[in-house]
Amino acid sequence: MVSGSVRDATLFTEWTGAATEPPPAGAHELQDLAPGRHVTLLGSVLAGDRPGRGGDTRALTVFKSTGHAALDVAAVRVAYDAALARGSGVRVDL
């Protein structure tokens, strides 16, 4: 069953198989998405082919990675640097 967070969010992944392939290759959390549910590839956002997160700062955005932790950190760094360069996002101290 898809969680409310995944159901309600704009979804981004690093590869289409995260949502279309069964585990262990695909992401367990994305297996029961509604048919035709749109998932955007992070690479297409970075290449400028697809829009990223919109301007509504209250909107829920989920990036589901299925790669290694080092790739996750690298992807977050690229997204963070791009947001800083554009003056986007909100810094949250944890």
GIHU-V41856 format. One record per residue. N is the residue number from 1. RES is the residue in one letter. SS is DSSP state (@ for helix, = for strand, . for the rest). PHI is phi as a letter, one per 30 degrees, with the letter a starting at -180 (none if undefined). BURIAL is b if it has 9 or more other C-alpha atoms within 8 Angstrom, else e. Layout:
N_RES_SS_PHI_BURIAL, N_RES_SS_PHI_BURIAL
This chain:
1_M_._none_e, 2_V_._d_b, 3_S_._d_e, 4_G_@_d_e, 5_S_@_d_e, 6_V_@_d_b, 7_R_@_d_e, 8_D_@_c_e, 9_A_._c_b, 10_T_=_d_b, 11_L_=_c_b, 12_F_=_b_b, 13_T_=_b_b, 14_E_._d_b, 15_W_._a_e, 16_T_._d_b, 17_G_@_d_e, 18_A_@_e_b, 19_A_@_c_b, 20_T_@_c_e, 21_E_._c_b, 22_P_._d_b, 23_P_._d_e, 24_P_._d_e, 25_A_._d_b, 26_G_._d_b, 27_A_._d_b, 28_H_@_e_e, 29_E_@_d_b, 30_L_@_c_b, 31_Q_._d_b, 32_D_._c_e, 33_L_._d_b, 34_A_._d_e, 35_P_._e_e, 36_G_._i_e, 37_R_._d_e, 38_H_._d_e, 39_V_=_b_b, 40_T_=_c_b, 41_L_=_d_b, 42_L_@_e_b, 43_G_@_e_e, 44_S_@_d_b, 45_V_@_d_b, 46_L_@_d_e, 47_A_._d_e, 48_G_._i_e, 49_D_._d_e, 50_R_._b_e, 51_P_._d_e, 52_G_._d_e, 53_R_._d_e, 54_G_._d_e, 55_G_._d_e, 56_D_._d_e, 57_T_._d_e, 58_R_._d_e, 59_A_._d_e, 60_L_._d_e, 61_T_=_b_b, 62_V_=_b_b, 63_F_=_c_e, 64_K_=_c_b, 65_S_._c_b, 66_T_._c_b, 67_G_._c_e, 68_H_._d_e, 69_A_@_e_e, 70_A_@_d_e, 71_L_@_d_e, 72_D_@_d_b, 73_V_@_d_e, 74_A_@_d_e, 75_A_@_d_e, 76_V_@_d_e, 77_R_@_d_e, 78_V_@_d_e, 79_A_@_d_e, 80_Y_@_d_e, 81_D_@_d_e, 82_A_@_d_e, 83_A_@_d_b, 84_L_@_d_b, 85_A_@_d_e, 86_R_@_c_e, 87_G_._i_e, 88_S_._c_e, 89_G_._i_e, 90_V_._b_e, 91_R_._d_e, 92_V_._b_e, 93_D_._d_e, 94_L_._c_e
